[in-house]
């Protein structure tokens, strides 16, 4: 039996009739378990309250404090939200490649705090923003200066960067505290629950303070919440299990591609594969899928260096590196279905705020719900649904079938419910436009439509139920199926989906705005209902694509659903 390099301590497992010998990994520090859960959860709560406090009411802030037109404000909002969800990829890359998740979360939490401080200064120092004006007189309002825009964008960039570097990196760090996949799944459910509970507070208390007391106080509370979250996170330092980075996983992917191209003329039917130093040479051969990549792990005479060793990773990769890349390729089609699941959500959220701004938002004679606060019904529905799914539905389903819902099944249910919510929005908007025409409000910008904004609660709540199914399902799928070197990146992939979705929602909105008359500045003159019906069509087509991808997907983790 040939051995490549020196043998390290091994464990042996048998699967599918083949023996796999895998080296133990002793690089992870001790600690972890449920003792770290309160610290991680409190950190998520603090940072999420801060992030929700500035991001949730951004459209209203831009319209009322920076005199930005309504459709432009929604586009800026979607770009910022898209950036919020693209930055996590950078944070995950840094955590996977160079620093521990603890270092990344701590650093980016501080960056977020700097952004909160700048936003507070913008809200309290009059020279940093233009003179305010009402929504109905935007044409005569003073436009922001280049300096004011610059300060605003720096503040938003710091806040976005801080949010991006923490939100999903801390999710990975929290899951790393557990070895059991079931415990990891439970953690993700509670992670999302904490995330949504914090956002509920932001969408109610903080938005109310911003709209009725002052933006300075509202952003100041965000600063305090951010600081508390950072402080609690640092207090748990000695308890955390910290997984050491093993170098850039993306560099490994590049090496496999380069090595496979270099050896493209070599037959992949050969069996002289390289498994790496410290791994027995009779380990399982590469799988037959994407066979052309197997050439990257084939040993040839030209790969040998001094004394017969193999050391050029750009010519010869290990079988594990090849299989890791195959795993990524296999999951990408299924992952991509989430892009056009997120795109309608971004458009839906922005348009719902614009609808609420025109409708009767009174609860009784004295209280008026802030327009952006209507999104709290979405968050409440998601938080409640996650709890019900975790505590009731999953347990009942397992008792009846003997199995648990797989991540793909959860995502599929989310697709269907998401489409139902968009249909509801289209019908409600048709009714709202009917009321506008009945009361001759078409040419009266800023007028209140005599229709209760509580009509918007139904589609928002249904959308929240959909998110409770598909968001945790997507995170669990990526975390369980991605190669171990890409664990931080895996949880950030859902953020990448959302980010791309928001950018696409901006592009779709811009395209519709330029090619149709559906989206004027005064939505009472437009056809938002047609926009919602278009999103329904996109959702149905995307669901068909999802079903096709799911049909051909095979889980790498054989314990999924058991």
RODO-2510 file (C-alpha; in nm, 4 decimals, decimal comma):
residues 562
     n   res          X          Y          Z
     1     x     0,0000     0,0000     0,0000
     2     x     0,1548     0,3260    -0,1173
     3     x     0,1533     0,6277     0,1097
     4     x     0,2107     0,9799    -0,0195
     5     x     0,4053     1,1897     0,2283
     6     x     0,3868     1,1342     0,6018
     7     x     0,0795     0,9850     0,7611
     8     x    -0,1085     1,1980     1,0086
     9     x    -0,3690     1,0622     1,2536
    10     x    -0,6609     0,9231     1,0528
    11     x    -1,0172     0,8199     1,0866
    12     x    -1,1764     0,5630     0,8600
    13     x    -1,5325     0,5602     0,7305
    14     x    -1,7119     0,3342     0,4894
    15     x    -1,9636     0,4698     0,2430
    16     x    -2,0983     0,3117    -0,0719
    17     x    -1,8638     0,0146    -0,0411
    18     x    -1,5512     0,2298    -0,0601
    19     x    -1,3099     0,3037     0,2198
    20     x    -1,2187     0,6664     0,2817
    21     x    -0,9266     0,7607     0,5021
    22     x    -0,9400     1,1172     0,6135
    23     x    -0,6922     1,3144     0,8162
    24     x    -0,8205     1,4563     1,1436
    25     x    -0,8176     1,8293     1,1756
    26     x    -0,6861     1,9584     1,5055
    27     x    -0,6522     2,3194     1,4029
    28     x    -0,9735     2,4429     1,5588
    29     x    -0,9496     2,5967     1,9024
    30     x    -1,1426     2,4494     2,1932
    31     x    -1,4681     2,5978     2,3152
    32     x    -1,8033     2,6453     2,1510
    33     x    -2,1344     2,4772     2,2254
    34     x    -2,4531     2,6298     2,3592
    35     x    -2,2623     2,8406     2,6154
    36     x    -2,1688     3,0760     2,3317
    37     x    -2,5267     3,1059     2,2076
    38     x    -2,6311     3,4013     2,4332
    39     x    -2,3273     3,6056     2,3271
    40     x    -2,3748     3,5398     1,9567
    41     x    -2,7497     3,6038     1,9757
    42     x    -2,7080     3,9276     2,1727
    43     x    -2,4532     4,0448     1,9163
    44     x    -2,6932     3,9673     1,6319
    45     x    -2,9698     4,1577     1,8121
    46     x    -2,7573     4,4676     1,8757
    47     x    -2,6039     4,4909     1,5299
    48     x    -2,9361     4,4155     1,3591
    49     x    -3,1217     4,6842     1,5550
    50     x    -2,8561     4,9323     1,4395
    51     x    -2,8646     4,8159     1,0773
    52     x    -3,2429     4,8052     1,0630
    53     x    -3,2666     5,1500     1,2175
    54     x    -3,0805     5,3222     0,9346
    55     x    -3,1654     5,0966     0,6391
    56     x    -3,5387     5,0475     0,6977
    57     x    -3,6373     5,4138     0,6710
    58     x    -3,3839     5,5190     0,4080
    59     x    -3,6429     5,5945     0,1379
    60     x    -3,8314     5,8335     0,3658
    61     x    -3,5026     5,9916     0,4811
    62     x    -3,3969     6,0547     0,1197
    63     x    -3,7360     6,1999     0,0230
    64     x    -3,7970     6,4190     0,3290
    65     x    -3,4420     6,5191     0,4264
    66     x    -3,2493     6,5099     0,0968
    67     x    -3,5367     6,6113    -0,1355
    68     x    -3,4932     6,3124    -0,3678
    69     x    -3,7783     6,2185    -0,6045
    70     x    -3,9793     5,9110    -0,5110
    71     x    -3,8766     5,6654    -0,7851
    72     x    -3,5141     5,7842    -0,7631
    73     x    -3,5243     5,7303    -0,3868
    74     x    -3,6435     5,3716    -0,4334
    75     x    -3,3634     5,3073    -0,6822
    76     x    -3,0992     5,4508    -0,4476
    77     x    -3,2496     5,2456    -0,1667
    78     x    -3,2289     4,9264    -0,3725
    79     x    -2,8674     5,0003    -0,4684
    80     x    -2,7756     5,0522    -0,1018
    81     x    -2,9616     4,7377     0,0021
    82     x    -2,7913     4,5499    -0,2797
    83     x    -2,4539     4,6741    -0,1580
    84     x    -2,5461     4,5671     0,1954
    85     x    -2,5873     4,2169     0,0625
    86     x    -2,2791     4,2068    -0,1614
    87     x    -2,0333     4,3191     0,1060
    88     x    -2,0872     3,9958     0,3063
    89     x    -1,9060     3,8076     0,0293
    90     x    -1,5982     4,0203     0,0967
    91     x    -1,6320     3,9580     0,4700
    92     x    -1,6726     3,5847     0,4159
    93     x    -1,3717     3,5741     0,1820
    94     x    -1,1555     3,7466     0,4430
    95     x    -1,2807     3,5125     0,7184
    96     x    -1,2203     3,2010     0,5085
    97     x    -0,8812     3,3093     0,3748
    98     x    -0,6902     3,5300     0,6161
    99     x    -0,8463     3,5970     0,9577
   100     x    -1,0813     3,4176     1,1943
   101     x    -1,4528     3,4958     1,1899
   102     x    -1,4085     3,6543     1,5334
   103     x    -1,1571     3,9081     1,3995
   104     x    -1,3722     3,9896     1,0975
   105     x    -1,6922     4,0401     1,3000
   106     x    -1,5129     4,2561     1,5580
   107     x    -1,3462     4,4783     1,2965
   108     x    -1,6531     4,5297     1,0801
   109     x    -1,8726     4,5951     1,3856
   110     x    -1,6454     4,8899     1,4636
   111     x    -1,6674     5,0122     1,1017
   112     x    -2,0455     4,9931     1,1298
   113     x    -2,0298     5,2027     1,4461
   114     x    -1,8374     5,4734     1,2575
   115     x    -2,1128     5,4804     0,9953
   116     x    -2,3786     5,5155     1,2655
   117     x    -2,1917     5,8100     1,4163
   118     x    -2,1694     5,9852     1,0769
   119     x    -2,5413     5,9366     1,0087
   120     x    -2,6186     6,0831     1,3509
   121     x    -2,4055     6,3878     1,2690
   122     x    -2,5793     6,4307     0,9313
   123     x    -2,9179     6,4242     1,1041
   124     x    -2,8177     6,6770     1,3715
   125     x    -2,5958     6,9242     1,1799
   126     x    -2,8100     7,1294     0,9384
   127     x    -2,5239     7,2183     0,7026
   128     x    -2,4793     6,8500     0,6145
   129     x    -2,8213     6,8248     0,4448
   130     x    -3,0459     7,0501     0,2300
   131     x    -3,3433     7,2395     0,3670
   132     x    -3,6382     6,9993     0,4127
   133     x    -3,9588     7,0218     0,2125
   134     x    -4,2849     6,8317     0,1932
   135     x    -4,3364     6,5382    -0,0416
   136     x    -4,5949     6,7304    -0,2412
   137     x    -4,3576     7,0140    -0,3360
   138     x    -4,0477     6,8317    -0,4496
   139     x    -4,0190     7,0388    -0,7703
   140     x    -3,9366     7,3582    -0,5764
   141     x    -3,7104     7,1967    -0,3188
   142     x    -3,3413     7,2723    -0,2835
   143     x    -3,1221     6,9927    -0,4230
   144     x    -2,8389     6,8543    -0,2065
   145     x    -2,4909     6,9895    -0,2754
   146     x    -2,2052     6,7668    -0,3904
   147     x    -2,0498     6,7971    -0,0452
   148     x    -2,3726     6,6898     0,1259
   149     x    -2,4094     6,3936    -0,1089
   150     x    -2,0452     6,2995    -0,0481
   151     x    -2,0844     6,2972     0,3300
   152     x    -2,4061     6,0959     0,3005
   153     x    -2,2483     5,8372     0,0710
   154     x    -1,9427     5,7983     0,2948
   155     x    -2,1699     5,7383     0,5940
   156     x    -2,3837     5,4886     0,4031
   157     x    -2,0720     5,3146     0,2692
   158     x    -1,9286     5,2672     0,6187
   159     x    -2,2634     5,1467     0,7512
   160     x    -2,3049     4,9083     0,4557
   161     x    -1,9504     4,7781     0,4839
   162     x    -1,9933     4,7166     0,8559
   163     x    -2,3262     4,5436     0,8054
   164     x    -2,1893     4,3315     0,5226
   165     x    -1,8845     4,2173     0,7136
   166     x    -2,0823     4,1001     1,0158
   167     x    -2,4293     3,9749     0,9264
   168     x    -2,3484     3,6386     0,7694
   169     x    -1,9957     3,5956     0,9006
   170     x    -2,1406     3,5814     1,2513
   171     x    -2,3936     3,3250     1,1248
   172     x    -2,1050     3,1031     1,0157
   173     x    -1,9217     3,1637     1,3414
   174     x    -2,2335     3,0698     1,5373
   175     x    -2,2821     2,7476     1,3398
   176     x    -1,9131     2,6632     1,3841
   177     x    -1,9740     2,6372     1,7584
   178     x    -2,1640     2,3113     1,6945
   179     x    -2,0564     1,9823     1,5390
   180     x    -2,4015     1,8271     1,4970
   181     x    -2,5878     1,9281     1,1751
   182     x    -2,9190     1,9283     1,3649
   183     x    -2,7793     2,1735     1,6213
   184     x    -2,6524     2,3880     1,3356
   185     x    -2,9997     2,3861     1,1797
   186     x    -3,1569     2,4896     1,5112
   187     x    -2,9002     2,7687     1,5432
   188     x    -2,9854     2,9031     1,1975
   189     x    -3,3550     2,9108     1,2877
   190     x    -3,2816     3,1096     1,6044
   191     x    -3,0317     3,3281     1,4207
   192     x    -3,3016     3,4332     1,1756
   193     x    -3,5514     3,4727     1,4591
   194     x    -3,3129     3,7112     1,6407
   195     x    -3,2505     3,8928     1,3134
   196     x    -3,6197     3,9497     1,2509
   197     x    -3,7052     4,0370     1,6122
   198     x    -3,4366     4,3069     1,6024
   199     x    -3,5720     4,4371     1,2737
   200     x    -3,9248     4,4466     1,4162
   201     x    -3,7958     4,6812     1,6871
   202     x    -3,6169     4,8925     1,4260
   203     x    -3,9200     4,9096     1,1971
   204     x    -4,1465     5,0209     1,4809
   205     x    -3,9764     5,2031     1,7675
   206     x    -3,6796     5,3532     1,5823
   207     x    -3,8795     5,4538     1,2731
   208     x    -4,1459     5,6119     1,4954
   209     x    -3,8763     5,8118     1,6747
   210     x    -3,7208     5,9191     1,3428
   211     x    -4,0537     6,0326     1,1970
   212     x    -4,2078     6,1893     1,5079
   213     x    -3,9250     6,2887     1,7455
   214     x    -3,6105     6,3385     1,5427
   215     x    -3,3722     6,1663     1,3054
   216     x    -3,0771     6,2523     1,5272
   217     x    -3,2227     6,0609     1,8231
   218     x    -3,3209     5,7712     1,5975
   219     x    -2,9712     5,7327     1,4558
   220     x    -2,8268     5,7889     1,8037
   221     x    -3,0151     5,4823     1,9301
   222     x    -2,8603     5,2901     1,6402
   223     x    -2,5161     5,3962     1,7650
   224     x    -2,5930     5,2702     2,1151
   225     x    -2,7289     4,9371     1,9874
   226     x    -2,4215     4,8892     1,7673
   227     x    -2,1908     4,9630     2,0599
   228     x    -2,3734     4,7205     2,2909
   229     x    -2,3609     4,4461     2,0274
   230     x    -1,9875     4,4953     1,9794
   231     x    -1,9258     4,4982     2,3556
   232     x    -2,1195     4,1765     2,4210
   233     x    -1,9436     4,0071     2,1307
   234     x    -1,6007     4,0885     2,2748
   235     x    -1,7061     3,9647     2,6211
   236     x    -1,7523     3,6122     2,4854
   237     x    -1,4072     3,5928     2,3276
   238     x    -1,2709     3,3247     2,5611
   239     x    -1,5726     3,0967     2,5078
   240     x    -1,5824     3,0867     2,1288
   241     x    -1,4460     2,8035     1,9194
   242     x    -1,2416     2,9823     1,6565
   243     x    -1,1824     2,8009     1,3281
   244     x    -0,8501     2,8967     1,1764
   245     x    -0,8524     3,0031     0,8091
   246     x    -0,6795     2,7632     0,5727
   247     x    -0,5889     3,0030     0,2934
   248     x    -0,7963     3,1312     0,0072
   249     x    -1,0456     2,8671    -0,1095
   250     x    -1,0909     3,0607    -0,4325
   251     x    -0,7208     3,0190    -0,5055
   252     x    -0,7726     2,6440    -0,4806
   253     x    -1,0568     2,6677    -0,7336
   254     x    -0,8337     2,8629    -0,9714
   255     x    -0,5551     2,6049    -0,9359
   256     x    -0,7903     2,3198    -1,0265
   257     x    -0,9055     2,5012    -1,3395
   258     x    -0,5502     2,5880    -1,4476
   259     x    -0,4215     2,2349    -1,3832
   260     x    -0,7172     2,0804    -1,5688
   261     x    -0,6557     2,3032    -1,8710
   262     x    -0,2846     2,2196    -1,8716
   263     x    -0,3634     1,8472    -1,8723
   264     x    -0,6685     1,8601    -2,0965
   265     x    -0,5066     1,6225    -2,3513
   266     x    -0,4350     1,3549    -2,0898
   267     x    -0,6899     1,0753    -2,0618
   268     x    -0,9048     1,1080    -1,7512
   269     x    -0,9437     0,7291    -1,7470
   270     x    -0,6038     0,6948    -1,5780
   271     x    -0,6025     0,6050    -1,2091
   272     x    -0,2789     0,7537    -1,0782
   273     x    -0,4402     1,0280    -0,8731
   274     x    -0,2832     1,2596    -0,6179
   275     x    -0,4493     1,2730    -0,2756
   276     x    -0,2053     1,4989    -0,0950
   277     x     0,0581     1,4465     0,1689
   278     x    -0,0692     1,2500     0,4664
   279     x    -0,3535     1,0728     0,2844
   280     x    -0,3463     0,7069     0,1838
   281     x    -0,3154     0,6605    -0,1912
   282     x    -0,5950     0,4002    -0,2126
   283     x    -0,8608     0,6522    -0,1090
   284     x    -1,1720     0,6848    -0,3224
   285     x    -1,1045     0,7989    -0,6811
   286     x    -1,2671     1,1133    -0,8195
   287     x    -1,6321     1,0901    -0,9182
   288     x    -1,7224     1,0609    -1,2863
   289     x    -1,9204     1,3832    -1,3016
   290     x    -1,7372     1,6702    -1,4740
   291     x    -1,4694     1,4168    -1,5654
   292     x    -1,2551     1,6737    -1,7460
   293     x    -1,1636     1,8248    -1,4064
   294     x    -1,0169     1,4928    -1,2879
   295     x    -0,7092     1,5601    -1,5009
   296     x    -0,6074     1,8247    -1,2464
   297     x    -0,5409     1,5460    -0,9920
   298     x    -0,3615     1,3066    -1,2304
   299     x     0,0056     1,2498    -1,1538
   300     x     0,2372     1,2556    -1,4540
   301     x     0,6142     1,2490    -1,4837
   302     x     0,6330     1,6235    -1,5492
   303     x     0,4742     1,6919    -1,2080
   304     x     0,7625     1,5375    -1,0148
   305     x     1,0072     1,7677    -0,8430
   306     x     1,3308     1,7065    -0,6551
   307     x     1,3529     1,3616    -0,4899
   308     x     1,0277     1,2537    -0,6564
   309     x     0,7974     1,4773    -0,4524
   310     x     0,4968     1,6647    -0,5895
   311     x     0,4820     2,0296    -0,4971
   312     x     0,3513     2,2586    -0,7754
   313     x    -0,0167     2,3212    -0,6920
   314     x    -0,0743     2,4929    -1,0265
   315     x     0,0092     2,1690    -1,2093
   316     x    -0,1220     1,9089    -0,9672
   317     x    -0,4175     1,9370    -0,7282
   318     x    -0,5540     1,6913    -0,4756
   319     x    -0,8623     1,4821    -0,5428
   320     x    -1,0387     1,6674    -0,2604
   321     x    -0,9766     2,0042    -0,4262
   322     x    -1,1206     1,8689    -0,7515
   323     x    -1,4272     1,7289    -0,5746
   324     x    -1,4793     2,0561    -0,3872
   325     x    -1,4991     2,2427    -0,7171
   326     x    -1,7429     1,9846    -0,8543
   327     x    -1,9630     2,0367    -0,5496
   328     x    -1,9761     2,4099    -0,6190
   329     x    -2,0611     2,3556    -0,9848
   330     x    -2,3430     2,1162    -0,8950
   331     x    -2,5099     2,3524    -0,6494
   332     x    -2,4814     2,6698    -0,8594
   333     x    -2,7932     2,6143    -1,0782
   334     x    -3,0091     2,5550    -0,7701
   335     x    -2,8500     2,8514    -0,5935
   336     x    -2,9167     3,0776    -0,8929
   337     x    -3,2928     3,0233    -0,8633
   338     x    -3,2798     3,2456    -0,5562
   339     x    -3,1781     3,5473    -0,7659
   340     x    -3,5200     3,5883    -0,9268
   341     x    -3,6783     3,4997    -0,5949
   342     x    -3,5031     3,7984    -0,4344
   343     x    -3,5625     4,0417    -0,7226
   344     x    -3,9436     4,0600    -0,6762
   345     x    -3,8956     4,0960    -0,2994
   346     x    -3,6795     4,4073    -0,3497
   347     x    -3,9299     4,5698    -0,5861
   348     x    -4,2238     4,4618    -0,3684
   349     x    -4,0769     4,6226    -0,0533
   350     x    -3,9977     4,9556    -0,2208
   351     x    -4,3317     4,9853    -0,3982
   352     x    -4,5193     4,8944    -0,0800
   353     x    -4,3667     5,1964     0,0953
   354     x    -4,4730     5,4207    -0,1944
   355     x    -4,8248     5,2770    -0,1736
   356     x    -4,8376     5,3395     0,2013
   357     x    -4,7274     5,7023     0,1546
   358     x    -5,0434     5,7691    -0,0508
   359     x    -5,2933     5,5774     0,1658
   360     x    -5,4734     5,6405     0,4953
   361     x    -5,2263     5,5283     0,7628
   362     x    -5,4252     5,6365     1,0676
   363     x    -5,4974     5,4070     1,3602
   364     x    -5,7570     5,6062     1,5476
   365     x    -5,7766     5,9871     1,5414
   366     x    -5,4281     6,0577     1,6779
   367     x    -5,1833     5,7876     1,5643
   368     x    -5,0472     5,7606     1,2100
   369     x    -4,8282     5,4644     1,1149
   370     x    -4,5019     5,5690     0,9441
   371     x    -4,4958     5,4420     0,5846
   372     x    -4,1734     5,2431     0,6243
   373     x    -4,3094     5,0793     0,9402
   374     x    -4,5551     4,8781     0,7339
   375     x    -4,2672     4,6470     0,6464
   376     x    -4,2724     4,5402     1,0116
   377     x    -4,5725     4,3227     0,9316
   378     x    -4,3471     4,1314     0,6956
   379     x    -4,0853     4,0930     0,9678
   380     x    -4,3392     3,9919     1,2324
   381     x    -4,4886     3,7306     1,0032
   382     x    -4,1417     3,5938     0,9293
   383     x    -4,0358     3,5824     1,2948
   384     x    -4,3597     3,4173     1,4085
   385     x    -4,3528     3,1745     1,1166
   386     x    -3,9929     3,0707     1,1852
   387     x    -4,0876     2,9917     1,5448
   388     x    -4,3981     2,7959     1,4373
   389     x    -4,2052     2,6093     1,1673
   390     x    -3,9258     2,5148     1,4080
   391     x    -4,1407     2,4287     1,7108
   392     x    -4,4557     2,2845     1,5501
   393     x    -4,4530     2,2178     1,1749
   394     x    -4,1164     2,0414     1,1535
   395     x    -4,1953     1,8254     1,4582
   396     x    -4,5404     1,7314     1,3272
   397     x    -4,4004     1,6551     0,9839
   398     x    -4,1332     1,4299     1,1332
   399     x    -4,3876     1,2474     1,3511
   400     x    -4,6079     1,1819     1,0474
   401     x    -4,3405     1,0904     0,7920
   402     x    -4,0385     0,9900     0,9988
   403     x    -3,8317     1,2488     0,8103
   404     x    -3,7642     1,6213     0,8321
   405     x    -3,8257     1,8811     0,5638
   406     x    -3,5163     1,9123     0,3470
   407     x    -3,3751     2,2571     0,2662
   408     x    -3,4913     2,2219    -0,0958
   409     x    -3,8462     2,1417     0,0148
   410     x    -3,8495     2,4499     0,2384
   411     x    -3,7235     2,6669    -0,0474
   412     x    -3,9882     2,5277    -0,2831
   413     x    -4,2688     2,6043    -0,0376
   414     x    -4,1288     2,9579    -0,0088
   415     x    -4,1428     3,0010    -0,3881
   416     x    -4,5132     2,9128    -0,3991
   417     x    -4,6149     3,1361    -0,1076
   418     x    -4,4065     3,4208    -0,2526
   419     x    -4,6066     3,4082    -0,5776
   420     x    -4,9335     3,4153    -0,3808
   421     x    -4,8255     3,7345    -0,2002
   422     x    -4,7460     3,9089    -0,5308
   423     x    -5,0890     3,8172    -0,6679
   424     x    -5,2429     3,9726    -0,3553
   425     x    -5,0409     4,2924    -0,4050
   426     x    -5,1573     4,3229    -0,7657
   427     x    -5,5228     4,2885    -0,6641
   428     x    -5,4898     4,5417    -0,3805
   429     x    -5,3175     4,7946    -0,6073
   430     x    -5,5967     4,7549    -0,8636
   431     x    -5,8453     4,8398    -0,5881
   432     x    -5,6353     5,1393    -0,4739
   433     x    -5,6245     5,2814    -0,8271
   434     x    -6,0010     5,2340    -0,8499
   435     x    -6,0448     5,4475    -0,5367
   436     x    -5,8090     5,7098    -0,6842
   437     x    -6,0190     5,7380    -0,9999
   438     x    -6,3471     5,7323    -0,8069
   439     x    -6,2382     6,0356    -0,6005
   440     x    -6,0697     6,2197    -0,8922
   441     x    -5,7262     6,2182    -0,7243
   442     x    -5,5286     6,1346    -1,0384
   443     x    -5,3926     6,4876    -1,0844
   444     x    -5,3509     6,5789    -0,7166
   445     x    -4,9927     6,4909    -0,6113
   446     x    -4,9500     6,4347    -0,2384
   447     x    -5,3201     6,3813    -0,1732
   448     x    -5,4270     6,1006     0,0586
   449     x    -5,6238     5,8176    -0,0988
   450     x    -5,9284     5,7347     0,1211
   451     x    -5,8339     5,3697     0,1510
   452     x    -5,6823     5,2141     0,4618
   453     x    -5,3159     5,1225     0,4284
   454     x    -5,3922     4,8175     0,6439
   455     x    -5,4879     4,6474     0,3170
   456     x    -5,1124     4,6148     0,2625
   457     x    -5,0743     4,3985     0,5735
   458     x    -5,2057     4,0835     0,4025
   459     x    -4,9503     4,0558     0,1179
   460     x    -4,6709     4,1701     0,3502
   461     x    -4,7576     3,8949     0,5978
   462     x    -4,7838     3,6287     0,3277
   463     x    -4,4448     3,7389     0,1934
   464     x    -4,3083     3,7043     0,5480
   465     x    -4,4337     3,3461     0,5715
   466     x    -4,2604     3,2731     0,2403
   467     x    -3,9322     3,4165     0,3714
   468     x    -3,9582     3,2000     0,6839
   469     x    -3,9451     2,8972     0,4577
   470     x    -3,6960     2,9879     0,1879
   471     x    -3,4322     3,2041     0,3618
   472     x    -3,3366     2,9524     0,6371
   473     x    -3,3669     2,6773     0,3766
   474     x    -3,1204     2,8496     0,1456
   475     x    -2,8691     2,9130     0,4244
   476     x    -2,8923     2,5529     0,5490
   477     x    -2,8523     2,4176     0,1956
   478     x    -2,5396     2,6209     0,1269
   479     x    -2,3819     2,5594     0,4687
   480     x    -2,4367     2,1826     0,4543
   481     x    -2,3458     2,1325     0,0882
   482     x    -2,0551     2,3723     0,0345
   483     x    -1,6992     2,2416     0,0882
   484     x    -1,5647     2,3049     0,4390
   485     x    -1,3046     2,5632     0,3260
   486     x    -1,5962     2,7743     0,2012
   487     x    -1,8079     2,7666     0,5188
   488     x    -1,8110     3,1451     0,5725
   489     x    -1,8700     3,2010     0,2038
   490     x    -2,1539     2,9479     0,2070
   491     x    -2,3719     3,1436     0,4493
   492     x    -2,2894     3,4665     0,2668
   493     x    -2,4184     3,3184    -0,0587
   494     x    -2,7750     3,3956     0,0481
   495     x    -2,6625     3,7545     0,0974
   496     x    -2,5125     3,7534    -0,2518
   497     x    -2,8481     3,6345    -0,3847
   498     x    -3,0275     3,9195    -0,2105
   499     x    -2,7664     4,1702    -0,3282
   500     x    -2,7913     4,0640    -0,6918
   501     x    -3,1688     4,0614    -0,6528
   502     x    -3,1723     4,4223    -0,5323
   503     x    -2,9461     4,5364    -0,8161
   504     x    -3,1680     4,3546    -1,0646
   505     x    -3,4747     4,5098    -0,9034
   506     x    -3,3187     4,8519    -0,9651
   507     x    -3,2452     4,7581    -1,3266
   508     x    -3,5959     4,6194    -1,3784
   509     x    -3,7525     4,9300    -1,2226
   510     x    -3,5393     5,1550    -1,4427
   511     x    -3,6268     4,9532    -1,7545
   512     x    -3,9987     4,9642    -1,6782
   513     x    -3,9760     5,3362    -1,5990
   514     x    -3,8129     5,4087    -1,9362
   515     x    -4,0307     5,1840    -2,1518
   516     x    -4,3746     5,2224    -1,9912
   517     x    -4,5869     5,4764    -1,8048
   518     x    -4,6416     5,2468    -1,5088
   519     x    -4,4059     5,4293    -1,2674
   520     x    -4,4462     5,8099    -1,2690
   521     x    -4,3359     6,0163    -0,9678
   522     x    -4,7028     6,0353    -0,8676
   523     x    -4,8009     5,6683    -0,8510
   524     x    -5,1698     5,7674    -0,8577
   525     x    -5,1139     5,8327    -1,2282
   526     x    -4,9318     5,5019    -1,2836
   527     x    -5,0057     5,1307    -1,3035
   528     x    -4,8272     4,9590    -1,0156
   529     x    -5,0712     4,6721    -1,0545
   530     x    -4,9135     4,5868    -1,3910
   531     x    -4,5737     4,5907    -1,2215
   532     x    -4,6934     4,3369    -0,9657
   533     x    -4,8438     4,1136    -1,2363
   534     x    -4,5105     4,1208    -1,4169
   535     x    -4,3425     4,0033    -1,0955
   536     x    -4,5953     3,7196    -1,0714
   537     x    -4,4941     3,6020    -1,4192
   538     x    -4,1251     3,6209    -1,3244
   539     x    -4,1974     3,4209    -1,0081
   540     x    -4,3859     3,1463    -1,1923
   541     x    -4,1149     3,1060    -1,4580
   542     x    -3,8453     3,1020    -1,1903
   543     x    -4,0346     2,8379    -0,9912
   544     x    -4,0371     2,6157    -1,2996
   545     x    -3,6604     2,6619    -1,3267
   546     x    -3,6254     2,5771    -0,9566
   547     x    -3,8243     2,2537    -0,9951
   548     x    -3,6002     2,1495    -1,2850
   549     x    -3,2794     2,2172    -1,0888
   550     x    -3,4117     2,0436    -0,7758
   551     x    -3,5030     1,7343    -0,9766
   552     x    -3,1400     1,6788    -1,0773
   553     x    -2,9735     1,7827    -0,7494
   554     x    -2,8221     1,5155    -0,5231
   555     x    -2,7290     1,6003    -0,1628
   556     x    -2,3642     1,5496    -0,0661
   557     x    -2,4676     1,5186     0,2986
   558     x    -2,6569     1,1883     0,3146
   559     x    -2,8116     1,2772     0,6542
   560     x    -3,0207     1,5613     0,5104
   561     x    -3,3901     1,4985     0,5690
   562     x    -3,3323     1,2177     0,8200
***
